[in-house]
Amino acid sequence: MTEKIGTIKNPLTIIAIFAGIAEVSGTLVLPFIADENQLLFIYFLIVFPSVLIVVFFLTLNFNNKALYAPSDFQNEENYIKIFKYDESKKTKVEINVPQKQMLEILNENISEFKKSNDIKLQKLEQDITKLKTAREDNIADENFDEFDFIVENQISLLNLPNAKVLARIFSKKGYNVEYNEKERLFDDLKNHKSIWLGSEVSFDNAKEILLIAKEFYPHLKYISVSDNTQDVPEYVLYEVFIGGSTQTALEEGIKPLGDDDWKKIAESKSKDELYQIIGYKK
């Protein structure tokens, strides 16, 4: 008997079995349900088939393809045609493009290809130029000590707070200022109270630079003179460095300058007098 029952392949069969089982089980179970729950169960047996029928007919009307299995078709290719597309028709589709239009499309594609390649080539050339420039800069930095770069009255500034403003003040007065605002900020002013003064800096320039620096940075307290008796590059002798290490000044025994000393510097008339005030002996 069971051998005559085939495999369920059709959605309609599943719906019928599901509805039948619900009704039969409802009939068999009803006598065993408590009296207070029987009325609720009866409503279920009435509503469920009605809802099932409504949903079935809606599916049949709007999506009847879903109610059939591939085995319901004598030729299963018809099932594929319903849900997807006809392979036999696909192979017969042809697109006819006039020769003139085809040439225009090809020319347009070629132009876009050339434009894209030109942009890539331009970017590559820019990258190569940047690499060459960076390499030349690195070589210049590595060999800096090998060349005799001497700029008279050069001012070098440590990156102290507002050093950019001071650099602009010196630049307006015609001085060559070396200042890198990209290096780290040294905001601990107490550790940078020194000025290194090159011995070859002219008196007038040295006096002006010292007084401007002191007015801008009142914390400055030490002035050390760099001369040719020290092991320093020659360009240092023509340079004024503002923001030197306080610790180095203390270790070298440099004289701390008070307000009276700075007033004397402002009134000084010669380099010897200036050196005497700051405590430098040749």
C-alpha positions as CSV (number, residue, x, y, z in Angstrom):
1,M,0.0,0.0,0.0
2,T,2.7,2.4,1.0
3,E,4.6,1.6,-2.2
4,K,1.8,3.2,-4.2
5,I,2.4,6.5,-2.5
6,G,4.9,8.4,-4.5
7,T,7.3,11.2,-3.4
8,I,5.5,14.5,-2.8
9,K,6.8,16.9,-5.4
10,N,3.9,19.3,-5.9
11,P,3.2,22.3,-3.6
12,L,-0.5,21.7,-4.1
13,T,-0.2,18.3,-2.6
14,I,1.6,19.7,0.5
15,I,-1.1,22.3,1.0
16,A,-3.9,19.6,0.7
17,I,-2.1,17.3,3.2
18,F,-1.5,20.2,5.6
19,A,-5.2,21.3,5.5
20,G,-6.4,17.7,5.9
21,I,-4.2,16.9,8.8
22,A,-5.3,20.1,10.6
23,E,-9.0,19.3,10.1
24,V,-8.7,15.6,11.1
25,S,-6.5,16.3,14.1
26,G,-9.0,19.0,15.1
27,T,-11.9,16.6,15.0
28,L,-10.0,13.9,17.0
29,V,-8.6,16.2,19.6
30,L,-11.7,18.3,20.2
31,P,-13.4,15.9,22.7
32,F,-10.3,15.8,24.8
33,I,-9.9,19.6,25.2
34,A,-11.1,21.2,28.4
35,D,-14.6,22.8,28.1
36,E,-13.3,26.3,28.6
37,N,-10.9,25.9,25.6
38,Q,-13.2,24.1,23.2
39,L,-14.9,27.3,21.9
40,L,-11.5,28.8,21.1
41,F,-10.4,25.7,19.3
42,I,-13.6,25.6,17.3
43,Y,-13.0,29.2,16.1
44,F,-9.5,28.1,15.0
45,L,-10.9,25.2,13.0
46,I,-13.3,27.6,11.3
47,V,-10.8,30.5,10.6
48,F,-7.7,28.4,9.6
49,P,-9.2,26.8,6.5
50,S,-10.7,30.1,5.4
51,V,-7.4,31.9,5.7
52,L,-5.7,29.0,3.9
53,I,-8.2,29.1,1.0
54,V,-7.8,32.9,0.7
55,V,-4.0,32.7,0.7
56,F,-4.1,29.8,-1.8
57,F,-6.3,31.8,-4.3
58,L,-4.2,34.9,-3.9
59,T,-1.1,32.8,-4.8
60,L,-3.0,31.2,-7.6
61,N,-3.9,34.6,-9.0
62,F,-0.7,36.5,-8.5
63,N,2.0,33.9,-8.5
64,N,0.6,30.7,-10.0
65,K,4.1,29.6,-11.2
66,A,5.0,28.8,-7.5
67,L,2.3,26.1,-7.3
68,Y,4.0,23.8,-9.8
69,A,7.1,21.6,-9.6
70,P,9.5,20.9,-12.5
71,S,8.1,17.3,-12.6
72,D,4.7,18.7,-13.4
73,F,5.9,19.7,-16.8
74,Q,6.3,17.1,-19.6
75,N,9.4,19.1,-20.7
76,E,11.2,20.6,-17.8
77,E,12.7,23.3,-20.1
78,N,9.3,24.9,-20.0
79,Y,9.7,25.3,-16.3
80,I,13.0,27.1,-16.8
81,K,11.5,29.4,-19.4
82,I,8.8,30.4,-16.9
83,F,11.2,31.4,-14.2
84,K,14.2,32.6,-16.1
85,Y,14.6,32.9,-19.8
86,D,14.6,31.0,-23.0
87,E,18.1,29.8,-23.9
88,S,17.0,29.1,-27.5
89,K,15.9,32.7,-28.0
90,K,19.0,34.0,-26.3
91,T,21.3,32.6,-29.0
92,K,19.3,34.2,-31.7
93,V,19.5,37.7,-30.3
94,E,21.6,39.9,-32.7
95,I,22.7,43.6,-32.4
96,N,23.2,45.5,-35.6
97,V,25.4,48.6,-35.2
98,P,26.1,50.8,-38.2
99,Q,29.8,50.9,-39.2
100,K,30.0,54.7,-38.7
101,Q,28.6,54.4,-35.2
102,M,31.0,51.5,-34.5
103,L,33.9,53.7,-35.6
104,E,32.8,56.5,-33.3
105,I,32.5,54.2,-30.3
106,L,36.0,52.8,-31.0
107,N,37.5,56.3,-31.4
108,E,35.8,57.4,-28.2
109,N,37.2,54.4,-26.3
110,I,40.7,54.9,-27.7
111,S,40.6,58.6,-26.7
112,E,39.5,57.7,-23.1
113,F,42.3,55.1,-23.0
114,K,44.9,57.6,-24.1
115,K,43.6,60.2,-21.7
116,S,43.8,57.7,-18.8
117,N,47.3,56.7,-19.8
118,D,48.4,60.4,-20.1
119,I,47.1,61.1,-16.6
120,K,48.9,58.0,-15.2
121,L,52.1,59.0,-17.0
122,Q,51.9,62.6,-15.7
123,K,51.4,61.3,-12.1
124,L,54.4,59.0,-12.6
125,E,56.6,61.8,-13.8
126,Q,55.5,63.9,-10.8
127,D,56.4,61.1,-8.4
128,I,59.8,60.6,-10.1
129,T,60.5,64.4,-9.7
130,K,59.5,64.3,-6.0
131,L,61.8,61.3,-5.4
132,K,64.7,63.1,-7.2
133,T,64.1,66.3,-5.2
134,A,64.0,64.3,-1.9
135,R,67.2,62.4,-2.8
136,E,69.0,65.7,-3.6
137,D,67.8,67.2,-0.3
138,N,69.1,64.2,1.6
139,I,72.4,64.4,-0.2
140,A,72.7,68.1,0.7
141,D,71.8,67.4,4.3
142,E,74.4,64.5,4.5
143,N,77.2,66.6,3.0
144,F,76.4,69.9,4.7
145,D,79.6,69.9,6.7
146,E,81.6,69.3,3.6
147,F,80.8,72.8,2.2
148,D,81.6,76.2,3.5
149,F,78.2,77.7,3.9
150,I,78.8,81.1,5.5
151,V,76.0,83.7,5.8
152,E,77.0,86.8,7.8
153,N,74.7,87.8,10.6
154,Q,72.7,84.6,10.4
155,I,70.1,84.1,13.1
156,S,69.0,80.7,14.1
157,L,65.9,80.2,16.3
158,L,64.9,77.3,18.4
159,N,61.3,76.4,18.0
160,L,60.2,78.2,21.2
161,P,56.6,79.5,21.7
162,N,55.9,82.3,19.2
163,A,59.3,81.9,17.5
164,K,57.5,82.4,14.2
165,V,56.7,85.9,15.2
166,L,60.2,86.7,16.2
167,A,61.5,85.2,13.0
168,R,59.2,87.6,11.0
169,I,60.5,90.6,13.1
170,F,64.1,89.8,12.2
171,S,63.3,89.1,8.6
172,K,61.7,92.6,8.3
173,K,64.9,94.1,9.6
174,G,66.9,92.3,6.8
175,Y,68.4,89.4,8.7
176,N,68.7,85.9,7.4
177,V,66.6,83.8,9.7
178,E,66.8,80.0,10.1
179,Y,63.8,78.6,11.8
180,N,61.9,75.3,11.4
181,E,58.4,75.5,12.8
182,K,57.8,71.8,12.0
183,E,60.3,70.6,14.6
184,R,59.0,69.8,18.0
185,L,58.0,72.7,20.2
186,F,60.3,73.6,23.1
187,D,57.9,75.2,25.5
188,D,60.0,74.7,28.6
189,L,61.6,78.1,28.5
190,K,63.5,77.7,31.8
191,N,65.7,75.1,30.0
192,H,66.5,77.4,27.1
193,K,67.7,80.7,28.5
194,S,70.9,81.1,26.5
195,I,72.1,82.9,23.4
196,W,75.1,81.7,21.4
197,L,76.8,84.7,19.8
198,G,79.3,84.2,17.0
199,S,82.5,86.2,17.4
200,E,82.4,87.4,13.8
201,V,79.0,89.0,14.1
202,S,79.4,92.8,13.8
203,F,78.9,94.8,16.9
204,D,75.9,96.8,15.6
205,N,74.1,93.7,14.5
206,A,74.9,91.7,17.6
207,K,73.7,94.5,19.9
208,E,70.4,94.9,17.9
209,I,69.8,91.1,17.8
210,L,70.4,90.7,21.5
211,L,68.1,93.5,22.5
212,I,65.3,92.4,20.3
213,A,65.6,88.8,21.5
214,K,65.6,89.9,25.2
215,E,62.6,92.2,24.6
216,F,60.7,89.3,22.9
217,Y,61.9,86.6,25.4
218,P,62.4,88.2,28.8
219,H,63.5,84.8,30.2
220,L,66.9,85.0,28.3
221,K,69.7,85.2,30.8
222,Y,73.0,83.9,29.4
223,I,75.1,85.0,26.4
224,S,78.0,82.8,25.3
225,V,80.4,83.9,22.6
226,S,81.5,81.2,20.0
227,D,85.0,81.9,18.7
228,N,87.7,80.1,16.6
229,T,89.2,78.6,19.8
230,Q,86.3,76.2,20.1
231,D,85.7,73.1,18.0
232,V,82.8,74.5,16.0
233,P,82.1,74.9,12.3
234,E,83.2,78.2,10.8
235,Y,79.7,79.3,9.9
236,V,78.8,79.3,13.7
237,L,81.2,82.2,14.1
238,Y,78.9,84.4,11.9
239,E,75.7,83.2,13.6
240,V,73.5,84.1,16.6
241,F,71.6,81.2,18.0
242,I,68.6,82.0,20.3
243,G,67.3,79.4,22.7
244,G,70.4,77.6,23.8
245,S,70.5,75.1,26.7
246,T,70.5,76.6,30.2
247,Q,72.3,73.5,31.5
248,T,75.2,74.0,29.0
249,A,75.5,77.7,30.1
250,L,75.7,76.6,33.7
251,E,78.3,73.9,33.0
252,E,80.5,76.4,31.0
253,G,80.2,79.0,33.9
254,I,78.6,81.7,31.8
255,K,77.7,84.8,33.7
256,P,74.0,85.3,34.3
257,L,72.9,88.7,33.2
258,G,70.6,90.9,35.3
259,D,68.4,93.9,34.3
260,D,71.4,96.3,34.9
261,D,73.6,94.2,32.6
262,W,71.0,94.4,29.8
263,K,70.8,98.2,30.2
264,K,74.5,98.4,29.9
265,I,74.3,96.3,26.7
266,A,71.9,98.8,25.3
267,E,74.3,101.7,26.2
268,S,77.5,99.9,25.0
269,K,79.5,101.6,22.2
270,S,81.9,98.8,21.0
271,K,82.3,95.0,20.8
272,D,84.9,95.0,23.5
273,E,82.6,96.8,25.9
274,L,79.8,94.4,25.0
275,Y,82.1,91.4,25.7
276,Q,83.1,92.9,29.0
277,I,79.5,93.2,30.1
278,I,78.6,89.6,29.3
279,G,81.9,88.4,30.9
280,Y,83.6,87.1,27.8
281,K,87.4,87.2,27.6
282,K,89.3,86.8,24.3
